[in-house]
Amino acid sequence: MTDLSDSRKAAEAQRTLKLLQSQADDVRAQLARLRGDLQELQQEYNNQRGAQLLEANEQLVLAALHAESIAETAVSNLDDLARTSQRDPLTGLPTRGLMLDRLDKAIGLARRRATRMAVLFVDLDQFKQINDTLGHAVGDEVLQLAARRLESVVRDSDTVSRHGGDEFLVLLAEVAHASDAALIAGKMLRSLSMPCHIEDLLFRISASVGISVYPEDGLDAAALIKSADEAMYHAKKREPGGFQMHAELAADSASAGRYGADLLPRVQRLLATPAVDHEPRMRDLREANEQLVLSAMLARDLEAQAAVAHRRQIQFLAIVAHELRNPLAPIRTAAELLDKGRHDAALMTRLKIIIERQVAHMARLVDDLLDGSRVGVGKFRLERSRIDLAEVFGAAIDSCRPAMLTRRQTLAMPPLPGPLPVLADPVRLAQVFSNLLENASKYSPEGATITLTVQSLGGVACIGIADTGIGISAEAMPHIFDLFVQGPQAWPHPNRGLGIGLAVVRNLVEAHHGSVLARSGGQDQGSEFVVTLPLAT
């Protein structure tokens, strides 16, 4: 009985062993299949990873080449930007803004020295007829020729500018007598009237000139320009091709119209007349000596002003060179690591991010420079549509929020007074307020509060952006909206820009028929910029 039981157990054990062997064979077969699948997956992963690394490497090389191209383009156009920023694109003469600035300085200098200076308002005769009959191309050549001839008559210390259309302003920085301005006006008319050929046509340019003298005819730029303009209209009304002194209008002299024609011969005869005694001659010598001294002092002042302007341009170029070099260093380092990190996907990803970030920074710099060039030649293109200012504020705030969060700053903005419809370019208008908000954030301390207020007053929206930052000095305030100008308190600031943003702001606001002004109590007293825009009806 025992043997039978043992035999059964042995048979059952054999069956169990065979079953286990069969299961083990199945497991080994499955493991072999899994090993093969794993090898195929590994091979596929390696192939895919190699392709990804190759593609990333190509993108990095292209990004580095693009960055170098951006830098070269920015540097090559930099001098052109500085030269054209305050020049009339047709004639190459100073713009109205630059002329007004020089006129204010000349008036201040004449006031301090108790001397005279003069403004000549030159208007070409029959210019509309030239445009209408011969075309604008010929008219443009006439304007260019007139500009060259006017500049050929004046001194280096004087300024000829295009005032608008066929009008020119001439600043004579210092004149001893009103008759000196009349002499120069006569020379201008004679120079303009010299025969010339334009497109096989014989021309004699004629112009009427009005003359005002500081301080007799006005104490500020606006008054002097107005007086010269009035005198020019009297000259044109009387007989085109002559000049008129504003001081002679009140006298209503019948001989005033012929004053310019015979003044030079009379002066020459006077100088050729022998002196009867020595006293008048000594007096003339003393006056001449005084004029020489004043001229030397004026030359020194002009040289100092030129040195300041030259220094400002050098500082600007240094800033731009520094800003363009900053992104190139990490790009160059990343490029050197490309070969070493070819088989490290994580490193390649980091290098790609570094280069893309630095290229984006360089692209922003170039965009700023291009905006600066548009300020100079007035080539901002606006795509106007009816929008609500709330949308513009939202876009501007979104673009500035990351920087403000980094500096732990707060934006205080009371509720809007209601819908504020404007006819404007939403992108360019958002650029205005993002520039102002970025400036407020950049020059304010960490944790500061920046305030944005909006009021609707009589069909006009008034937007104020105030900060508690470094402020604006009284010396810098008159030039705060000029290109490439920064207050001295901004120079040591690590986040200073190129001196372009506020010039862009002013031009864009004026292009929308608005205005912008700056206020500040002085250095470290914060600042406020107020923008006014007409509301759409």
C-alpha positions as CSV (number, residue, x, y, z in Angstrom):
1,M,0.0,0.0,0.0
2,T,2.9,2.2,0.8
3,D,4.7,1.5,-2.5
4,L,1.5,2.4,-4.5
5,S,1.2,5.7,-2.7
6,D,4.9,6.5,-3.3
7,S,4.6,5.6,-7.0
8,R,1.6,8.0,-7.4
9,K,3.5,10.8,-5.7
10,A,6.5,10.3,-7.9
11,A,4.3,10.4,-11.0
12,E,2.6,13.5,-9.8
13,A,5.9,15.2,-9.1
14,Q,7.1,14.3,-12.6
15,R,4.0,15.9,-14.1
16,T,4.5,19.0,-12.0
17,L,8.2,19.2,-13.0
18,K,7.3,19.0,-16.7
19,L,4.7,21.7,-16.2
20,L,7.2,23.9,-14.5
21,Q,9.8,23.2,-17.2
22,S,7.2,24.2,-19.8
23,Q,6.4,27.4,-18.0
24,A,10.0,28.2,-17.6
25,D,10.6,27.7,-21.3
26,D,7.6,30.1,-22.0
27,V,9.1,32.7,-19.6
28,R,12.5,32.4,-21.3
29,A,10.9,32.9,-24.7
30,Q,9.0,35.9,-23.5
31,L,12.2,37.3,-22.0
32,A,14.0,36.8,-25.3
33,R,11.2,38.6,-27.1
34,L,11.3,41.5,-24.6
35,R,15.1,41.8,-24.9
36,G,14.7,42.1,-28.7
37,D,12.0,44.7,-28.3
38,L,14.1,46.6,-25.8
39,Q,17.1,46.6,-28.2
40,E,14.9,47.8,-31.0
41,L,13.5,50.6,-28.8
42,Q,17.0,51.6,-27.7
43,Q,18.2,51.7,-31.3
44,E,15.2,53.8,-32.3
45,Y,15.7,56.1,-29.3
46,N,19.4,56.6,-30.2
47,N,18.5,57.4,-33.8
48,Q,15.8,59.8,-32.9
49,R,18.1,61.5,-30.2
50,G,20.8,61.9,-32.8
51,A,18.5,63.6,-35.2
52,Q,17.2,65.9,-32.5
53,L,20.7,66.8,-31.4
54,L,21.7,67.5,-35.1
55,E,18.6,69.7,-35.6
56,A,19.2,71.6,-32.3
57,N,22.9,72.1,-33.4
58,E,21.8,73.5,-36.7
59,Q,19.3,75.9,-35.0
60,L,22.0,77.1,-32.6
61,V,24.4,77.8,-35.4
62,L,21.7,79.7,-37.4
63,A,20.8,81.7,-34.3
64,A,24.4,82.6,-33.7
65,L,24.8,83.8,-37.3
66,H,21.6,85.8,-37.1
67,A,22.9,87.5,-33.9
68,E,26.1,88.5,-35.6
69,S,24.1,89.9,-38.5
70,I,22.0,92.0,-36.2
71,A,25.0,93.4,-34.5
72,E,26.7,94.4,-37.7
73,T,23.6,96.0,-39.1
74,A,23.0,98.0,-35.9
75,V,26.6,99.3,-35.8
76,S,26.7,100.2,-39.5
77,N,23.5,102.2,-39.3
78,L,24.4,104.0,-36.1
79,D,26.2,107.0,-37.6
80,D,23.5,107.5,-40.2
81,L,20.9,107.5,-37.4
82,A,22.7,110.2,-35.4
83,R,23.3,112.3,-38.5
84,T,19.7,112.2,-39.8
85,S,17.9,112.5,-36.5
86,Q,17.7,116.3,-36.7
87,R,18.0,117.0,-40.4
88,D,15.3,117.8,-43.0
89,P,15.4,114.7,-45.3
90,L,15.0,116.7,-48.6
91,T,17.5,119.6,-48.0
92,G,19.7,118.3,-45.3
93,L,19.1,121.5,-43.3
94,P,18.4,121.5,-39.5
95,T,14.8,120.8,-38.7
96,R,12.4,123.3,-37.0
97,G,13.0,121.8,-33.6
98,L,16.8,122.1,-33.9
99,M,16.5,125.7,-35.1
100,L,14.2,126.7,-32.2
101,D,16.7,125.2,-29.8
102,R,19.6,127.2,-31.4
103,L,17.4,130.3,-31.5
104,D,16.7,130.0,-27.7
105,K,20.4,129.6,-27.0
106,A,21.3,132.6,-29.2
107,I,18.7,134.8,-27.5
108,G,20.1,133.8,-24.1
109,L,23.6,134.6,-25.2
110,A,22.6,138.0,-26.6
111,R,20.7,138.8,-23.4
112,R,23.7,138.0,-21.2
113,R,26.1,140.0,-23.4
114,A,23.7,142.8,-24.3
115,T,24.3,142.2,-28.0
116,R,22.0,141.8,-31.0
117,M,21.0,138.8,-33.1
118,A,18.7,138.6,-36.1
119,V,16.1,136.3,-37.6
120,L,15.5,136.2,-41.4
121,F,12.3,134.7,-42.8
122,V,12.8,133.7,-46.4
123,D,9.9,132.7,-48.6
124,L,10.5,131.7,-52.3
125,D,8.4,133.6,-54.8
126,Q,6.0,131.8,-57.2
127,F,7.0,128.4,-55.8
128,K,3.5,127.0,-56.0
129,Q,3.5,127.8,-59.7
130,I,6.7,125.9,-60.2
131,N,5.2,122.8,-58.5
132,D,1.9,123.1,-60.4
133,T,3.4,123.6,-63.8
134,L,6.8,121.7,-63.7
135,G,6.0,119.0,-61.1
136,H,7.2,118.3,-57.5
137,A,10.5,116.8,-58.7
138,V,11.6,120.1,-60.1
139,G,10.2,121.9,-57.1
140,D,12.3,119.6,-54.8
141,E,15.5,120.5,-56.8
142,V,14.7,124.2,-56.5
143,L,14.4,123.8,-52.7
144,Q,17.7,121.9,-52.5
145,L,19.4,124.6,-54.6
146,A,17.9,127.4,-52.5
147,A,19.1,125.7,-49.3
148,R,22.7,125.4,-50.7
149,R,22.8,129.0,-51.8
150,L,21.5,130.3,-48.5
151,E,24.0,128.3,-46.5
152,S,26.8,129.6,-48.8
153,V,26.2,133.2,-47.6
154,V,26.0,132.9,-43.8
155,R,28.8,132.2,-41.3
156,D,29.6,128.9,-39.7
157,S,28.1,130.3,-36.4
158,D,24.8,131.0,-38.2
159,T,22.0,128.5,-39.0
160,V,19.8,128.0,-42.0
161,S,16.7,125.8,-41.5
162,R,13.7,124.7,-43.5
163,H,10.7,126.1,-41.7
164,G,8.2,124.4,-43.9
165,G,7.2,124.1,-47.6
166,D,9.1,126.8,-49.4
167,E,10.0,128.8,-46.3
168,F,13.4,129.0,-44.6
169,L,14.5,130.6,-41.3
170,V,18.0,132.0,-41.0
171,L,19.5,132.7,-37.6
172,L,22.3,135.3,-37.5
173,A,23.8,134.5,-34.1
174,E,25.3,138.0,-33.6
175,V,25.0,141.3,-35.5
176,A,26.5,144.6,-34.4
177,H,23.8,146.7,-36.1
178,A,20.5,146.0,-37.8
179,S,22.2,147.1,-41.1
180,D,24.4,144.0,-40.9
181,A,21.4,141.8,-41.2
182,A,20.2,143.8,-44.2
183,L,23.6,143.4,-45.9
184,I,23.3,139.6,-45.5
185,A,19.8,139.6,-46.8
186,G,21.0,141.4,-49.9
187,K,23.7,138.9,-50.4
188,M,21.2,136.1,-50.1
189,L,18.9,137.6,-52.7
190,R,21.7,138.1,-55.1
191,S,23.0,134.5,-54.6
192,L,19.5,133.1,-55.1
193,S,18.9,135.1,-58.3
194,M,22.0,133.7,-60.0
195,P,21.0,131.8,-63.2
196,C,20.8,128.0,-62.9
197,H,19.7,125.1,-65.0
198,I,17.3,122.4,-63.7
199,E,16.3,119.7,-66.2
200,D,17.4,121.9,-69.2
201,L,15.3,124.9,-67.9
202,L,16.9,128.2,-67.0
203,F,15.9,129.4,-63.5
204,R,16.3,132.6,-61.5
205,I,15.1,131.9,-58.0
206,S,13.4,134.9,-56.4
207,A,12.6,135.2,-52.7
208,S,11.1,137.7,-50.3
209,V,12.9,138.2,-46.9
210,G,11.6,139.6,-43.7
211,I,14.1,140.7,-40.9
212,S,13.6,141.0,-37.2
213,V,16.3,142.0,-34.7
214,Y,16.7,141.1,-31.0
215,P,15.8,142.9,-28.8
216,E,14.1,145.6,-30.8
217,D,11.5,143.4,-32.6
218,G,11.0,140.7,-30.0
219,L,12.4,139.1,-26.8
220,D,11.8,135.5,-27.5
221,A,11.9,133.1,-30.4
222,A,8.1,133.1,-31.1
223,A,8.0,137.0,-31.2
224,L,11.1,137.2,-33.5
225,I,9.8,134.7,-35.9
226,K,6.4,136.4,-36.0
227,S,8.0,139.8,-36.6
228,A,10.2,138.5,-39.4
229,D,7.1,136.7,-41.0
230,E,5.2,140.0,-40.9
231,A,8.1,141.9,-42.5
232,M,8.4,139.2,-45.2
233,Y,4.7,139.5,-46.2
234,H,5.1,143.3,-46.5
235,A,8.2,142.8,-48.7
236,K,6.3,140.3,-50.9
237,K,3.2,142.5,-51.1
238,R,5.3,145.6,-52.0
239,E,7.5,143.9,-54.6
240,P,8.6,140.2,-54.7
241,G,12.4,139.8,-54.6
242,G,13.2,142.3,-51.9
243,F,13.5,142.4,-48.1
244,Q,11.9,144.4,-45.4
245,M,13.1,145.3,-41.9
246,H,10.4,144.9,-39.3
247,A,11.5,148.1,-37.5
248,E,10.8,150.1,-40.7
249,L,7.1,149.0,-40.8
250,A,6.1,151.5,-38.1
251,A,7.9,154.3,-39.9
252,D,6.1,153.4,-43.1
253,S,8.9,154.9,-45.1
254,A,8.5,155.0,-48.8
255,S,12.1,154.4,-49.3
256,A,12.1,151.2,-47.2
257,G,11.6,149.0,-50.2
258,R,14.8,150.3,-51.8
259,Y,16.8,150.1,-48.6
260,G,18.3,146.7,-49.4
261,A,19.2,147.5,-53.0
262,D,21.5,150.5,-52.4
263,L,22.7,149.9,-48.8
264,L,25.9,148.1,-49.8
265,P,27.1,150.9,-52.1
266,R,26.3,153.5,-49.5
267,V,28.3,151.6,-46.9
268,Q,31.2,151.3,-49.2
269,R,31.2,155.0,-50.0
270,L,31.1,155.8,-46.3
271,L,34.1,153.5,-45.6
272,A,36.0,155.2,-48.5
273,T,35.4,158.7,-47.3
274,P,38.4,160.3,-45.6
275,A,37.9,161.1,-41.9
276,V,37.8,164.8,-41.0
277,D,39.2,164.3,-37.6
278,H,40.7,161.4,-35.6
279,E,37.9,161.1,-33.0
280,P,35.3,159.3,-35.2
281,R,38.1,157.0,-36.5
282,M,39.2,156.1,-33.0
283,R,35.6,155.5,-32.0
284,D,35.2,153.2,-35.0
285,L,38.3,151.3,-34.1
286,R,37.1,150.9,-30.5
287,E,33.8,149.5,-31.7
288,A,35.6,147.2,-34.1
289,N,37.9,146.0,-31.3
290,E,34.8,145.3,-29.1
291,Q,33.2,143.3,-31.9
292,L,36.3,141.3,-32.4
293,V,36.4,140.5,-28.7
294,L,32.7,139.5,-28.7
295,S,33.2,137.4,-31.8
296,A,36.1,135.6,-30.1
297,M,33.9,135.0,-27.0
298,L,31.1,133.7,-29.2
299,A,33.5,131.4,-31.1
300,R,34.6,130.0,-27.7
301,D,31.0,129.4,-26.7
302,L,30.2,127.7,-30.0
303,E,33.3,125.6,-29.7
304,A,32.2,124.6,-26.1
305,Q,28.7,123.7,-27.4
306,A,30.2,121.6,-30.2
307,A,32.4,119.8,-27.7
308,V,29.3,119.0,-25.6
309,A,27.5,117.7,-28.6
310,H,30.5,115.6,-29.6
311,R,30.8,114.2,-26.1
312,R,27.2,113.3,-26.1
313,Q,27.5,111.4,-29.4
314,I,30.6,109.6,-28.1
315,Q,28.7,108.7,-24.9
316,F,25.8,107.4,-26.9
317,L,28.0,105.3,-29.2
318,A,29.7,103.9,-26.1
319,I,26.3,102.9,-24.6
320,V,25.2,101.2,-27.9
321,A,28.6,99.4,-28.3
322,H,28.3,98.2,-24.7
323,E,24.7,97.1,-25.1
324,L,25.5,95.2,-28.3
325,R,28.6,93.5,-26.8
326,N,26.7,92.3,-23.8
327,P,24.7,89.6,-25.6
328,L,27.6,88.6,-27.8
329,A,29.6,87.2,-24.9
330,P,27.1,84.5,-23.9
331,I,26.4,83.8,-27.6
332,R,30.1,83.2,-28.2
333,T,30.5,81.0,-25.1
334,A,27.4,79.0,-26.1
335,A,28.8,78.6,-29.7
336,E,32.1,77.2,-28.3
337,L,30.2,74.7,-26.2
338,L,28.2,73.4,-29.2
339,D,30.7,70.7,-30.2
340,K,31.4,69.7,-26.6
341,G,27.7,69.3,-25.8
342,R,26.8,67.5,-29.0
343,H,25.8,64.3,-27.1
344,D,24.2,66.0,-24.1
345,A,20.6,66.8,-24.8
346,A,20.1,68.8,-21.6
347,L,23.1,71.0,-22.3
348,M,22.1,71.6,-25.9
349,T,18.6,72.7,-24.7
350,R,20.2,75.2,-22.3
351,L,22.5,76.6,-25.0
352,K,19.6,77.0,-27.4
353,I,17.7,79.0,-24.7
354,I,20.7,81.2,-24.0
355,I,21.3,82.1,-27.6
356,E,17.6,82.7,-28.4
357,R,17.3,85.0,-25.3
358,Q,20.4,87.0,-26.3
359,V,19.3,87.3,-29.9
360,A,15.9,88.6,-28.8
361,H,17.7,91.2,-26.6
362,M,19.8,92.3,-29.6
363,A,16.7,92.5,-31.8
364,R,15.0,94.8,-29.2
365,L,18.1,97.0,-29.3
366,V,17.9,97.2,-33.1
367,D,14.1,98.0,-32.9
368,D,14.9,100.8,-30.5
369,L,17.5,102.2,-32.9
370,L,15.1,101.9,-35.9
371,D,12.4,103.8,-33.8
372,G,15.0,106.5,-33.2
373,S,15.6,106.9,-36.9
374,R,11.9,107.2,-37.5
375,V,11.8,110.0,-35.0
376,G,14.3,111.9,-37.0
377,V,12.6,111.5,-40.4
378,G,9.0,111.2,-39.3
379,K,8.3,107.8,-40.8
380,F,6.1,106.2,-38.2
381,R,3.4,104.3,-39.9
382,L,0.1,104.3,-38.1
383,E,-2.8,101.8,-38.6
384,R,-5.7,103.7,-37.0
385,S,-8.9,102.1,-35.8
386,R,-11.5,102.9,-33.2
387,I,-10.4,101.4,-29.9
388,D,-10.9,101.9,-26.2
389,L,-8.0,103.1,-24.1
390,A,-8.7,100.4,-21.6
391,E,-7.4,97.8,-24.1
392,V,-4.2,99.9,-24.7
393,F,-3.5,100.2,-21.0
394,G,-4.0,96.4,-20.6
395,A,-1.5,95.6,-23.3
396,A,1.1,98.1,-21.9
397,I,0.7,96.9,-18.3
398,D,1.0,93.2,-19.4
399,S,4.3,94.0,-21.1
400,C,5.7,95.8,-18.1
401,R,4.4,93.5,-15.4
402,P,7.3,90.9,-15.3
403,A,9.9,93.7,-14.7
404,M,7.8,95.3,-12.0
405,L,7.3,92.0,-10.3
406,T,11.0,91.4,-10.4
407,R,11.5,94.7,-8.6
408,R,8.6,94.0,-6.2
409,Q,6.9,97.2,-7.4
410,T,3.2,98.0,-7.3
411,L,1.0,99.7,-10.0
412,A,-1.8,101.8,-8.5
413,M,-4.5,102.4,-11.1
414,P,-7.9,103.8,-10.0
415,P,-11.0,102.7,-11.9
416,L,-11.4,104.3,-15.3
417,P,-14.0,107.1,-15.6
418,G,-15.9,105.1,-18.3
419,P,-15.4,104.2,-22.0
420,L,-12.5,106.1,-23.6
421,P,-12.8,105.7,-27.3
422,V,-9.9,107.0,-29.5
423,L,-9.0,106.7,-33.1
424,A,-5.5,105.4,-32.9
425,D,-3.0,102.7,-33.7
426,P,-3.3,100.2,-30.8
427,V,0.2,98.8,-31.1
428,R,1.9,102.2,-31.3
429,L,-0.2,103.7,-28.5
430,A,0.6,100.7,-26.3
431,Q,4.2,101.3,-27.1
432,V,3.8,104.9,-25.7
433,F,2.5,103.8,-22.3
434,S,4.8,100.7,-22.0
435,N,7.8,103.1,-22.6
436,L,6.5,105.4,-19.9
437,L,5.8,102.6,-17.5
438,E,9.1,100.9,-18.1
439,N,10.9,104.2,-17.5
440,A,9.0,104.7,-14.2
441,S,9.8,101.2,-13.1
442,K,13.4,101.3,-14.3
443,Y,14.3,104.5,-12.4
444,S,12.3,103.7,-9.2
445,P,13.6,101.8,-6.2
446,E,12.5,98.3,-5.3
447,G,9.2,98.1,-3.6
448,A,8.1,101.5,-5.1
449,T,4.5,102.3,-6.2
450,I,3.9,103.6,-9.7
451,T,0.6,105.4,-10.3
452,L,-1.4,105.5,-13.5
453,T,-4.4,108.0,-13.5
454,V,-6.9,108.7,-16.2
455,Q,-9.3,111.6,-16.5
456,S,-11.8,112.6,-19.2
457,L,-12.0,116.4,-19.6
458,G,-13.9,118.1,-22.4
459,G,-13.4,115.5,-25.1
460,V,-9.8,114.9,-24.2
461,A,-8.3,112.0,-22.2
462,C,-5.5,113.0,-19.7
463,I,-3.3,110.1,-18.7
464,G,-0.7,110.6,-15.9
465,I,2.1,108.1,-15.0
466,A,3.9,109.1,-11.8
467,D,6.8,107.5,-9.9
468,T,9.0,108.2,-6.8
469,G,12.3,107.5,-8.6
470,I,15.4,109.5,-9.4
471,G,13.5,112.5,-10.8
472,I,14.6,115.0,-13.5
473,S,16.9,117.9,-12.9
474,A,16.0,121.4,-14.0
475,E,19.0,121.4,-16.5
476,A,17.8,118.2,-18.1
477,M,14.1,119.0,-18.3
478,P,14.1,121.1,-21.5
479,H,15.9,118.3,-23.4
480,I,14.1,115.3,-21.9
481,F,12.3,114.4,-25.1
482,D,15.3,114.9,-27.4
483,L,17.0,111.9,-29.1
484,F,20.0,110.3,-27.3
485,V,19.7,112.6,-24.2
486,Q,19.7,111.4,-20.7
487,G,19.9,113.3,-17.4
488,P,23.2,113.1,-15.5
489,Q,21.4,111.3,-12.7
490,A,20.6,108.4,-15.1
491,W,24.2,107.7,-16.1
492,P,25.3,105.7,-13.1
493,H,22.0,103.7,-13.2
494,P,22.6,100.1,-14.3
495,N,19.3,99.9,-16.3
496,R,19.7,103.1,-18.3
497,G,18.7,102.9,-22.0
498,L,19.8,104.5,-25.2
499,G,18.0,107.9,-24.7
500,I,15.5,107.0,-27.5
501,G,12.3,106.0,-25.7
502,L,11.0,109.4,-24.7
503,A,11.7,110.9,-28.1
504,V,9.6,108.0,-29.6
505,V,6.9,108.7,-27.1
506,R,6.6,112.4,-28.0
507,N,6.6,111.7,-31.8
508,L,4.0,108.9,-31.5
509,V,1.7,111.1,-29.2
510,E,2.0,114.0,-31.6
511,A,1.2,111.7,-34.5
512,H,-2.0,110.9,-32.7
513,H,-2.7,114.7,-32.4
514,G,-2.0,114.6,-28.7
515,S,0.7,116.1,-26.4
516,V,3.0,114.9,-23.7
517,L,4.8,116.9,-20.9
518,A,7.1,116.0,-18.0
519,R,7.1,117.3,-14.4
520,S,9.6,116.8,-11.6
521,G,10.5,118.5,-8.4
522,G,14.2,117.8,-9.2
523,Q,16.7,115.0,-8.5
524,D,15.4,112.2,-6.3
525,Q,11.9,113.8,-6.3
526,G,10.2,111.5,-8.7
527,S,8.6,112.5,-12.0
528,E,5.3,112.5,-13.8
529,F,4.5,112.3,-17.5
530,V,1.1,113.5,-18.7
531,V,-0.3,112.4,-22.0
532,T,-3.3,114.1,-23.6
533,L,-5.2,112.4,-26.4
534,P,-8.4,113.6,-28.3
535,L,-11.3,111.2,-27.7
536,A,-13.2,109.9,-30.7
537,T,-16.7,111.3,-31.2
